[in-house]
Amino acid sequence: MGQPDLSRPRPPYVQVADALLNAIREGRYAPGAALPSYKALANEYGVAVGTAQSAVGRLREQGIVVTRHGAGSIVRPDLDPADLNIAGRDVGPWPEVLRSLQEITDRLKAIEAKIDERR
């Protein structure tokens, strides 16, 4: 894929996620195979490391990859390639919205806990 096309309406992280999904579909990354590090992906696609993290996060939300702290991200070992046509569909902004809402909820809980400690 190379670098994302900034003239396209899709954000760069979505374009990188789509390129990774295509690489998985084509067998470049088989079930159980490790994806490159975020830094390596960022270099490969000419994006920031955060953009690479978001791209892998999108695939994780779609159930295509799993990430283990310290071990990196791998294509789900039990992945059925037939599922990729369903998982690869654009589901719009909802996964991102839900993730943002969860982050807000977690932050509010942390703030409430600090307030309770001070009482």
KEGUPA-199531 format. One line per 4 residues: number of its first residue (from 1); for each residue x, y, z of C-alpha. Coordinates in steps of 0.1 Angstrom, whole numbers, plus 5000, padded with zeros to 4 digits. Layout:
NUM) X:Y:Z | ...
//
This chain:
1) 5000:5000:5000 | 5028:5025:5009 | 5018:5057:5025 | 4981:5065:5031
5) 4965:5089:5006 | 4956:5120:5026 | 4933:5132:4998 | 4910:5103:5006
9) 4881:5108:5030 | 4891:5078:5051 | 4915:5085:5080 | 4951:5072:5076
13) 4947:5047:5104 | 4917:5032:5086 | 4937:5030:5053 | 4966:5012:5072
17) 4941:4988:5088 | 4926:4981:5054 | 4961:4974:5040 | 4969:4950:5069
21) 4935:4933:5064 | 4943:4928:5027 | 4978:4914:5037 | 4960:4889:5060
25) 4935:4880:5033 | 4964:4874:5009 | 4982:4852:5033 | 5011:4875:5041
29) 5001:4871:5077 | 4986:4837:5084 | 4965:4828:5114 | 4988:4828:5144
33) 5015:4849:5127 | 5029:4880:5144 | 5024:4914:5129 | 5054:4937:5127
37) 5059:4961:5157 | 5041:4994:5157 | 5074:5011:5148 | 5080:4988:5119
41) 5044:4993:5107 | 5048:5031:5110 | 5080:5029:5089 | 5064:5006:5063
45) 5034:5028:5058 | 5050:5062:5064 | 5028:5071:5094 | 5032:5080:5130
49) 5035:5051:5156 | 5002:5062:5171 | 4985:5058:5137 | 4999:5023:5134
53) 4986:5015:5169 | 4952:5028:5159 | 4952:5007:5128 | 4960:4975:5148
57) 4934:4986:5174 | 4908:4987:5146 | 4917:4951:5136 | 4916:4941:5172
61) 4881:4956:5176 | 4870:4936:5146 | 4883:4904:5162 | 4910:4898:5136
65) 4941:4902:5157 | 4949:4899:5194 | 4975:4919:5213 | 4994:4907:5243
69) 5015:4932:5263 | 5051:4925:5257 | 5044:4899:5230 | 5030:4922:5203
73) 5000:4916:5180 | 4992:4883:5162 | 4966:4873:5137 | 4940:4853:5157
77) 4951:4817:5156 | 4916:4805:5152 | 4907:4829:5125 | 4887:4815:5096
81) 4896:4834:5064 | 4860:4832:5054 | 4852:4855:5083 | 4874:4883:5068
85) 4847:4893:5043 | 4824:4900:5072 | 4849:4915:5096 | 4864:4937:5069
89) 4832:4956:5062 | 4832:4992:5072 | 4811:4995:5104 | 4814:5032:5104
93) 4825:5052:5134 | 4808:5031:5161 | 4837:5010:5173 | 4857:5043:5178
97) 4828:5060:5195 | 4823:5031:5218 | 4860:5030:5227 | 4859:5067:5234
101) 4829:5064:5256 | 4846:5036:5275 | 4877:5058:5280 | 4855:5086:5293
105) 4837:5062:5316 | 4870:5049:5330 | 4883:5084:5336 | 4851:5094:5354
109) 4854:5064:5376 | 4890:5073:5385 | 4880:5109:5393 | 4851:5097:5414
113) 4874:5074:5433 | 4898:5102:5440 | 4870:5124:5452 | 4857:5096:5475
117) 4893:5092:5490 | 4894:5129:5499 | 4861:5127:5518
//
